[in-house]
Amino acid sequence: MTLITWILAGVIFFLLAWEVFFILPTKWLKVERVDWEGNTNKKILQISDLHIRHMRVSLANIKALIHAEQPDYIFLTGDYIDQSEKEFETLKPFLQLIEESGVETYAVLGNHDRDIDDVKGLEDLINQHGIHLLKNEFVEKDDVVIVGVDDHAQGYHDPEKSFSFLGNDKKDVLVLTHDPDVLLKVKHSFTMLVCGHLHGKQVNIPYFFKIKNMGQLAKQGIYQGKHDHEHGSFYISKGIGQSRWNIRFFVRSEVTVHTLRSVKKYS
């Protein structure tokens, strides 16, 4: 083989390896399924960390998943925008898809959403599509209380206000927020709490969160999956989009199906 042939072969190998190890995980959607014990039966579809400028998962796949799962609720756990309000137009088709699904949907903002100039414009856009944006608020239903705690990373959280409803042991408390570190401030019991923010590392290399400061839980090795907390259990989604670099390494994009099942209690 000539030198040029070796060079071409090396370039082709590099491009194929880059696609397989760094690009494919951004497109290859993984549906995680998580079971919870409660007082009622509910199915919740969680979508986190779109970073719409960098999202490679197709809207058709998301639409098909919603149709197949028929969830009771959709929870959107923040970071719809990656950099600026210029991405609003790119975000609209996703919000329209959620609206057209007919599924009751709740949302909270993330740190990237809070970092743009036109936060009010983003809030209006979300509300215009029939999505309930919760900013340290709760919605009490017949059988559950849905609590939305605003972003902790940018300091907009207020757990006391969020949990200001009257306690009812028969109702499951379903919490959505963006940054899991808000758990360090929560002093109220909950059935389940779902969040995102950490992308499952996004680039899964050892000691990544020792170098990059993403909060106390990440430093402790708690950056994805289901975990126990003194006031309830929580789940950190790996997210569906990418921030900064539009790559993932040994971490696939994720949408999560949470199934809450009633557990009979006998005296």
RAKALIN-V647893 format. One record per pair of residues at least 24 apart in sequence whose ideal C-beta (glycine too) atoms are under 8 Angstrom apart, sorted by the first residue. I is the first residue (numbers start at 0). J is the second residue. Records with the same first field share a line. If there is no record, write none. Layout:
# RAKALIN-V647893
I: J, J
This chain:
# RAKALIN-V647893
20: 248, 249
21: 246, 247, 248
22: 55, 246
24: 247, 248, 249, 250, 251, 252
25: 53, 55, 56, 241, 245, 246, 247, 252
26: 55, 56, 252
27: 251, 252
28: 56, 60, 64, 239, 251, 252, 253, 254
29: 237, 251, 252, 253, 254
30: 64, 253, 254, 255, 256
31: 236, 237, 253, 254, 255, 256
32: 255, 256, 258
33: 225, 234, 255, 256, 257, 258
34: 258, 260
35: 190, 191, 232, 257, 258, 259, 260
36: 259, 260, 262
37: 171, 190, 191, 259, 260, 261, 262
38: 142, 169, 170, 171, 190, 261, 262
39: 142, 143, 171, 259, 261
40: 259, 260, 261
41: 71, 72, 142, 143, 171, 173, 258, 259
42: 68, 69, 70, 71, 72, 256, 257, 258, 259
43: 70, 71, 72, 73, 74, 173, 193, 256, 257, 259
44: 68, 70, 72, 73, 74, 102, 254, 255, 256, 257
45: 73, 74, 75, 76, 175, 193, 234, 236, 254, 255, 256, 257
46: 73, 74, 75, 76, 239, 254, 255
47: 75, 76, 77, 78, 177, 193, 194, 195, 196, 236, 238, 239, 253, 255
48: 76, 77, 78, 109, 195, 196, 198, 236, 238, 239, 240, 242
49: 78, 79, 90, 93, 238, 239, 240
50: 78, 79, 80, 81, 111, 238, 240, 241, 242
51: 79, 80, 81, 86, 89, 90, 93, 240
52: 80, 81, 82, 86, 89
53: 81, 240, 241, 242, 245
54: 93, 239, 240, 241
55: 240, 241, 245, 252
56: 239, 240, 252, 254
58: 92, 93, 96
61: 93, 96, 239, 254
62: 96, 100
64: 254
65: 96, 100, 102
66: 100
68: 256
70: 102, 256
71: 102, 103
72: 102, 103, 104, 105, 145, 173
73: 97, 100, 102, 103, 104, 105
74: 104, 105, 106, 173, 175, 193
75: 104, 105, 106, 107, 130, 175
76: 106, 107, 109, 175, 176, 177, 193, 194, 195, 236
77: 106, 107, 108, 109, 110, 111, 112, 150, 176, 177, 195, 196
78: 109, 110, 111, 112, 177, 195, 196, 238, 240, 242
79: 109, 111, 112, 121, 125
80: 111, 112, 115, 121
81: 111, 240, 242
82: 111, 115
83: 115, 116
84: 115, 116, 117, 120, 121
87: 120, 121, 124
90: 124
91: 124
94: 124, 125, 127, 128, 130
95: 128
97: 128, 130
98: 128, 129, 130
103: 131
104: 129, 130, 131
105: 130, 131, 132, 133, 138, 145, 147, 175
106: 130, 131, 132, 133, 147, 175
107: 132, 133, 134, 147, 148, 149, 150, 175, 176, 177
108: 132, 134, 149, 150, 155, 177
109: 150, 152, 177, 178, 195, 196
110: 150, 152, 153, 177, 178, 196
111: 242
112: 150
113: 150, 152, 153, 155
114: 153
133: 175
135: 160, 161
136: 160, 161
137: 161, 162, 163, 164
139: 164, 170
140: 170
142: 169, 170, 171
143: 170, 171, 172, 173, 190
144: 170, 171, 172, 173
145: 173, 174, 175
146: 172, 173, 174, 175, 189
147: 174, 175, 176
148: 174, 175, 176, 181, 185
149: 176
150: 176, 177, 178
151: 176, 177, 178, 180, 181, 184
152: 177, 178, 180, 196, 214
156: 181, 184
158: 184, 185, 186, 187
162: 187
171: 259
172: 231
173: 259
174: 231
178: 214
179: 214, 216, 221, 233, 235
180: 214, 215, 216
182: 216, 228, 233
183: 215, 216
185: 228, 230
186: 230
187: 230
188: 230, 231
189: 230, 231
190: 231, 259
191: 231, 232, 233, 234, 257, 259
192: 228, 231, 232, 233, 234
193: 233, 234, 236, 255, 257
194: 233, 234, 235, 236
195: 235, 236, 237, 238
196: 235
197: 222, 223, 235, 237
198: 237, 238, 241, 242, 247, 250
199: 223, 235, 236, 237, 238, 250, 253
200: 250
201: 238, 241, 242, 244, 246, 247, 248, 250
202: 244, 246, 247, 248, 250
203: 248, 249, 250
204: 248
